[in-house]
Amino acid sequence: MQRLAAQCRHLAAAAAATKPNPVAVCKTSMGTFKAELYLNKMPVTVSNFIGLAQEGYYNGIHFHRVIPNFMAQFGCPNAKDPTSRRAGTGGPSGGTSYTNLADGSTVTRNRGGCIPDELTAKISNEPGTFSMANTGQPNSGGSQFFINVKHNSFLDWFDKSTPSKHPVFGKVTENYDLVVAITKVRTSQDRPNEPIKMESITIEGL
């Protein structure tokens, strides 16, 4: 039975690898942008993101940290309150699980709500890329991610110039200028003065 299950997962992964990647449609209070999600290369990370998006987890959360010529960070549930001092510290509930869409296996988040680091594909933190946020410790990524607006290669997990390890799992394909505009709004301590809300994230192409 275990061998059969493994064969089924292998076939599912092979099928996923030949299918076009899904697309995230991110509707914000400033406009909408789209991003390809690298399910074919980053299945654990992308499946986590898709699972949360389909649950409506991201709906109503605000961008809590934006820095021009660097990145825009998003995904903390505490940032549903745009003035929360805890914004940037939250994530999914510990022990929850989701399905790896590439092979059908179940991935369980640890007690802190974090997923395993997927340090496999060497995709650089180029402008427009979605990259996992973490605390700097292994396996500390959950729901938060950032969108690069500069080539931040020092954040690549395979760049040894710094200890930072932020795996890339997608890239903006439509309306990248909106993301740049989000990073340029007026801020106080990197938090937008006028809150920028994610109205919804929907997934196309599954």
RAJOPE-V889870 format. One record per residue. N is the residue number from 1. RES is the residue in one letter. SS is DSSP state (@ for helix, = for strand, . for the rest). PSI is psi as a letter, one per 30 degrees, with the letter a starting at -180 (999 if undefined). NEAR is the number of other ideal C-beta (glycine too) atoms within 8 Angstrom. Layout:
N:RES:SS:PSI:NEAR
N:RES:SS:PSI:NEAR
//
This chain:
1:M:.:e:4
2:Q:@:e:5
3:R:@:e:6
4:L:@:e:7
5:A:@:e:8
6:A:@:e:8
7:Q:@:e:8
8:C:@:e:9
9:R:@:e:11
10:H:@:e:9
11:L:@:e:8
12:A:@:e:11
13:A:@:e:11
14:A:@:e:8
15:A:@:e:8
16:A:@:e:13
17:A:@:f:8
18:T:@:f:5
19:K:.:k:7
20:P:.:k:4
21:N:.:k:10
22:P:.:l:13
23:V:=:k:12
24:A:=:k:15
25:V:=:j:11
26:C:=:j:10
27:K:=:j:9
28:T:=:l:14
29:S:.:f:6
30:M:.:f:7
31:G:=:a:6
32:T:=:k:9
33:F:=:l:12
34:K:=:l:12
35:A:=:k:13
36:E:=:k:10
37:L:=:k:15
38:Y:.:i:14
39:L:.:e:14
40:N:.:f:9
41:K:.:f:8
42:M:.:i:15
43:P:@:e:15
44:V:@:e:11
45:T:@:e:13
46:V:@:e:15
47:S:@:e:15
48:N:@:e:13
49:F:@:e:14
50:I:@:e:15
51:G:@:e:10
52:L:@:e:12
53:A:@:e:13
54:Q:@:f:7
55:E:.:f:6
56:G:.:g:7
57:Y:.:e:9
58:Y:.:f:13
59:N:.:k:9
60:G:.:f:7
61:I:.:k:12
62:H:=:l:13
63:F:.:k:13
64:H:.:f:11
65:R:=:j:11
66:V:=:k:15
67:I:=:j:9
68:P:.:k:7
69:N:.:g:6
70:F:.:d:9
71:M:=:l:13
72:A:=:k:13
73:Q:=:k:13
74:F:=:l:15
75:G:.:g:10
76:C:.:k:15
77:P:@:f:9
78:N:@:f:11
79:A:@:g:15
80:K:@:f:9
81:D:.:j:7
82:P:.:f:12
83:T:.:g:4
84:S:.:k:9
85:R:.:f:4
86:R:.:g:8
87:A:.:k:15
88:G:.:f:11
89:T:.:f:6
90:G:.:l:11
91:G:.:a:10
92:P:.:l:10
93:S:.:k:6
94:G:.:k:9
95:G:.:f:8
96:T:.:l:9
97:S:=:l:8
98:Y:=:l:11
99:T:=:k:10
100:N:.:j:12
101:L:.:f:11
102:A:.:e:11
103:D:.:f:10
104:G:.:f:8
105:S:.:l:7
106:T:=:k:7
107:V:=:k:13
108:T:=:k:7
109:R:.:k:16
110:N:.:a:10
111:R:.:f:5
112:G:.:g:9
113:G:.:g:12
114:C:.:l:11
115:I:=:l:13
116:P:.:k:6
117:D:.:k:11
118:E:.:i:12
119:L:.:i:7
120:T:.:d:6
121:A:.:k:9
122:K:.:i:5
123:I:.:k:10
124:S:.:l:9
125:N:.:i:12
126:E:.:l:9
127:P:.:k:8
128:G:.:f:11
129:T:=:k:14
130:F:=:k:13
131:S:=:k:15
132:M:=:k:10
133:A:.:l:10
134:N:.:l:11
135:T:.:f:4
136:G:.:f:6
137:Q:.:l:6
138:P:.:k:4
139:N:.:h:9
140:S:.:g:10
141:G:=:k:12
142:G:.:c:12
143:S:.:f:14
144:Q:.:k:14
145:F:=:l:13
146:F:=:l:13
147:I:=:j:13
148:N:=:k:15
149:V:.:g:13
150:K:.:l:8
151:H:.:j:8
152:N:.:i:9
153:S:@:f:8
154:F:@:f:8
155:L:@:f:12
156:D:.:k:13
157:W:.:f:9
158:F:.:g:6
159:D:.:j:10
160:K:.:g:4
161:S:.:f:4
162:T:.:l:7
163:P:.:f:4
164:S:.:k:10
165:K:.:j:10
166:H:.:j:13
167:P:.:k:16
168:V:=:k:16
169:F:=:g:15
170:G:=:l:14
171:K:=:k:11
172:V:=:k:14
173:T:=:f:7
174:E:=:k:6
175:N:.:h:10
176:Y:@:e:10
177:D:@:e:6
178:L:@:e:12
179:V:@:e:14
180:V:@:e:9
181:A:@:e:9
182:I:@:e:14
183:T:@:f:14
184:K:.:g:6
185:V:.:l:11
186:R:.:k:5
187:T:=:l:9
188:S:=:j:5
189:Q:.:h:4
190:D:.:g:7
191:R:=:k:11
192:P:=:k:13
193:N:.:e:7
194:E:.:j:6
195:P:.:k:7
196:I:.:j:13
197:K:=:k:10
198:M:=:j:15
199:E:=:e:8
200:S:=:l:9
201:I:=:j:11
202:T:=:l:8
203:I:=:k:13
204:E:=:k:8
205:G:.:g:7
206:L:.:999:6
//
